[in-house]
């Protein structure tokens, strides 16, 4: 439930990819006026898993498609569309993408060639995650990156470090790990993982569903020297 809530906040907060194509919803659109809203030219229309409708551009939620259609004609939406068009973010045009890549100072990167790549969150998970810590991220359109376990069955910090470095240019990085395995009971090194994630400007999230009844949850963990991890 906590992860689902976080993903919903991320979606509304424009963390989710702003330019994901809406073709999946087009197949379900039978009425002509509905298909016009859901056409592949409307990059910001999205029906989430809760049945609400989102405008990814304006970061607004709508109870039904009619409200979204009304919003899409509003001055707020039109102003935001004009702003995005200036940077070419709504276009597949190479020059348009280049302008925003330059804005983020990552021009020339071989790993990021489009705005879609730039804005798609990278979520780092372990091999022991419960599906409840995977499904919401997948449904949110995130790129899931699995970190292997070390010889002790814990998250391999070396592998995590390497994959964080390999994804350093991406704007949104999130570590989402189980605090303990619900199969083996092995505890994750929350403090070490948190410190490593934050050193790469990544968010640190932990699933305590298994461990919560048995361990103390510390929202301000300390490192091996006793220093609070900022």
C-alpha positions as CSV (number, residue, x, y, z in Angstrom):
1,X,0.0,0.0,0.0
2,X,2.8,2.4,0.8
3,X,4.6,1.7,-2.5
4,X,1.3,2.2,-4.4
5,X,0.8,5.5,-2.7
6,X,4.3,6.6,-3.5
7,X,3.9,5.6,-7.2
8,X,0.7,7.6,-7.4
9,X,2.4,10.6,-5.9
10,X,5.3,10.2,-8.5
11,X,2.8,10.0,-11.3
12,X,1.0,13.1,-10.3
13,X,4.3,14.8,-9.7
14,X,5.4,14.3,-13.3
15,X,8.1,11.7,-12.3
16,X,6.6,9.3,-14.6
17,X,7.6,9.5,-18.2
18,X,5.9,12.6,-19.7
19,X,5.9,11.4,-23.2
20,X,4.9,7.7,-23.0
21,X,2.7,6.9,-26.0
22,X,-1.0,6.5,-25.3
23,X,-1.6,3.8,-27.9
24,X,-2.6,1.2,-25.3
25,X,-5.7,3.3,-24.5
26,X,-6.5,3.9,-28.2
27,X,-7.4,0.3,-28.7
28,X,-10.3,0.6,-26.3
29,X,-11.6,3.9,-27.7
30,X,-14.7,3.2,-29.9
31,X,-16.2,6.7,-30.1
32,X,-14.7,9.1,-32.6
33,X,-14.6,12.0,-30.1
34,X,-12.9,9.8,-27.5
35,X,-10.3,8.6,-29.9
36,X,-9.4,12.1,-30.7
37,X,-8.4,12.6,-27.1
38,X,-6.7,9.3,-26.9
39,X,-4.8,9.5,-30.2
40,X,-1.1,9.0,-30.2
41,X,-0.7,12.8,-30.5
42,X,-2.0,13.2,-27.0
43,X,1.2,12.3,-25.1
44,X,-0.2,13.3,-21.7
45,X,-3.5,11.4,-21.4
46,X,-3.3,8.4,-19.1
47,X,-5.8,6.2,-17.2
48,X,-4.1,4.8,-14.1
49,X,-4.7,1.6,-12.2
50,X,-7.2,3.3,-9.9
51,X,-9.5,4.3,-12.7
52,X,-8.7,8.0,-12.6
53,X,-7.5,10.0,-15.6
54,X,-4.2,12.0,-15.5
55,X,-2.8,14.8,-17.4
56,X,0.9,14.2,-17.1
57,X,1.7,17.6,-18.6
58,X,-0.2,19.7,-16.0
59,X,0.1,17.1,-13.1
60,X,-3.7,17.0,-12.6
61,X,-6.1,14.2,-11.8
62,X,-9.6,13.8,-13.2
63,X,-12.4,11.6,-12.2
64,X,-13.5,10.8,-15.7
65,X,-12.5,11.2,-19.3
66,X,-15.0,14.1,-19.8
67,X,-13.2,16.1,-17.1
68,X,-9.9,15.4,-18.8
69,X,-11.2,16.5,-22.2
70,X,-12.5,19.7,-20.6
71,X,-9.1,20.2,-19.0
72,X,-7.3,19.6,-22.3
73,X,-9.0,22.7,-23.7
74,X,-8.2,24.9,-20.7
75,X,-5.8,27.8,-20.8
76,X,-3.5,26.1,-18.3
77,X,-3.1,23.1,-20.5
78,X,-2.7,25.1,-23.7
79,X,0.0,27.3,-22.0
80,X,1.9,24.2,-20.9
81,X,1.6,22.7,-24.3
82,X,3.1,25.8,-25.8
83,X,6.0,25.7,-23.4
84,X,6.7,22.0,-24.1
85,X,6.6,22.6,-27.9
86,X,9.3,25.3,-27.5
87,X,11.7,22.7,-26.3
88,X,10.5,20.0,-28.7
89,X,9.7,17.5,-25.9
90,X,6.5,16.5,-27.6
91,X,8.2,15.8,-30.9
92,X,10.3,12.9,-32.2
93,X,12.3,15.5,-34.1
94,X,16.0,15.1,-33.3
95,X,16.6,18.8,-33.0
96,X,13.7,19.1,-30.6
97,X,15.1,16.3,-28.3
98,X,18.5,17.9,-28.5
99,X,17.3,21.2,-27.1
100,X,16.1,19.6,-23.9
101,X,19.1,17.3,-23.6
102,X,21.3,20.4,-23.8
103,X,19.1,22.0,-21.1
104,X,20.0,19.1,-18.8
105,X,23.7,19.3,-19.8
106,X,23.8,15.8,-21.2
107,X,24.2,16.5,-24.9
108,X,26.4,13.9,-26.6
109,X,25.6,11.0,-24.3
110,X,25.4,7.7,-26.1
111,X,23.1,6.2,-23.5
112,X,20.4,8.9,-23.6
113,X,19.2,10.0,-27.0
114,X,15.6,11.0,-26.3
115,X,13.5,12.9,-23.8
116,X,11.6,9.7,-23.0
117,X,14.9,8.1,-22.0
118,X,15.8,11.1,-19.9
119,X,12.6,11.2,-17.9
120,X,11.9,7.5,-17.4
121,X,12.7,6.6,-13.7
122,X,15.3,4.0,-13.0
123,X,14.3,1.8,-10.1
124,X,16.8,-0.5,-8.4
125,X,15.5,-3.6,-6.8
126,X,17.0,-6.9,-5.4
127,X,16.4,-10.5,-6.3
128,X,14.3,-11.1,-3.2
129,X,11.5,-8.5,-3.8
130,X,7.9,-9.4,-3.3
131,X,5.7,-8.7,-6.3
132,X,4.1,-5.9,-4.4
133,X,7.4,-4.0,-4.6
134,X,7.7,-4.7,-8.3
135,X,4.2,-4.4,-9.8
136,X,3.6,-0.7,-9.0
137,X,6.9,0.3,-10.5
138,X,6.3,-1.7,-13.7
139,X,2.8,-0.2,-14.0
140,X,4.2,3.2,-13.6
141,X,6.4,2.7,-16.6
142,X,9.7,2.6,-14.7
143,X,12.9,0.8,-15.9
144,X,13.5,-2.0,-13.4
145,X,17.2,-2.8,-12.7
146,X,17.8,-5.9,-10.6
147,X,20.8,-5.9,-8.2
148,X,22.3,-9.4,-7.6
149,X,22.8,-10.8,-4.1
150,X,26.2,-11.3,-2.6
151,X,27.5,-14.5,-1.0
152,X,25.6,-13.7,2.2
153,X,22.3,-13.3,0.4
154,X,22.2,-9.6,0.9
155,X,22.1,-6.8,-1.7
156,X,25.5,-6.7,-3.4
157,X,26.8,-3.2,-2.8
158,X,29.4,-3.5,-5.5
159,X,26.8,-4.4,-8.1
160,X,24.5,-1.6,-6.9
161,X,27.4,0.9,-7.1
162,X,28.3,-0.2,-10.6
163,X,24.7,0.0,-11.9
164,X,24.1,3.4,-10.2
165,X,27.2,4.7,-11.9
166,X,26.1,3.2,-15.2
167,X,22.8,5.1,-14.9
168,X,24.3,8.3,-13.4
169,X,23.0,10.5,-16.3
170,X,19.4,9.7,-15.7
171,X,17.4,12.3,-13.8
172,X,15.3,10.0,-11.6
173,X,16.9,7.1,-9.7
174,X,15.1,5.2,-6.9
175,X,16.3,2.3,-4.8
176,X,13.4,0.2,-3.6
177,X,14.5,-2.8,-1.5
178,X,13.0,-5.3,1.0
179,X,14.4,-4.7,4.5
180,X,14.3,-8.4,5.0
181,X,13.6,-11.5,2.8
182,X,10.2,-13.1,3.5
183,X,11.7,-16.5,2.6
184,X,15.1,-16.6,4.4
185,X,14.7,-13.8,6.9
186,X,18.0,-12.3,5.9
187,X,18.2,-8.6,6.8
188,X,19.4,-6.0,4.3
189,X,22.0,-3.5,5.3
190,X,19.7,-0.5,5.2
191,X,22.2,2.0,6.3
192,X,24.9,1.0,3.8
193,X,22.4,0.8,1.0
194,X,20.9,4.2,1.9
195,X,24.3,5.8,2.0
196,X,25.3,4.4,-1.4
197,X,22.0,5.4,-3.0
198,X,22.2,9.0,-1.7
199,X,25.8,9.3,-2.8
200,X,24.4,8.9,-6.3
201,X,21.5,11.3,-5.8
202,X,19.0,8.4,-5.7
203,X,16.0,8.1,-3.4
204,X,16.0,5.3,-0.8
205,X,12.8,3.3,-0.2
206,X,12.5,0.1,1.9
207,X,9.8,-2.4,2.2
208,X,9.4,-3.4,5.9
209,X,6.4,-5.6,5.5
210,X,8.4,-8.7,6.6
211,X,10.8,-7.1,9.1
212,X,8.6,-4.4,10.8
213,X,7.4,-6.6,13.7
214,X,10.9,-7.7,14.6
215,X,13.3,-4.8,14.0
216,X,13.5,-1.1,14.9
217,X,12.7,1.1,11.9
218,X,15.1,4.0,11.9
219,X,14.3,6.8,9.4
220,X,17.7,8.4,10.1
221,X,20.2,5.6,9.8
222,X,23.8,6.0,10.7
223,X,26.8,4.7,8.9
224,X,29.6,2.4,10.4
225,X,31.2,5.5,12.0
226,X,28.0,6.5,13.7
227,X,27.3,9.5,11.5
228,X,23.7,10.2,10.4
229,X,23.3,9.6,6.7
230,X,22.2,12.9,5.1
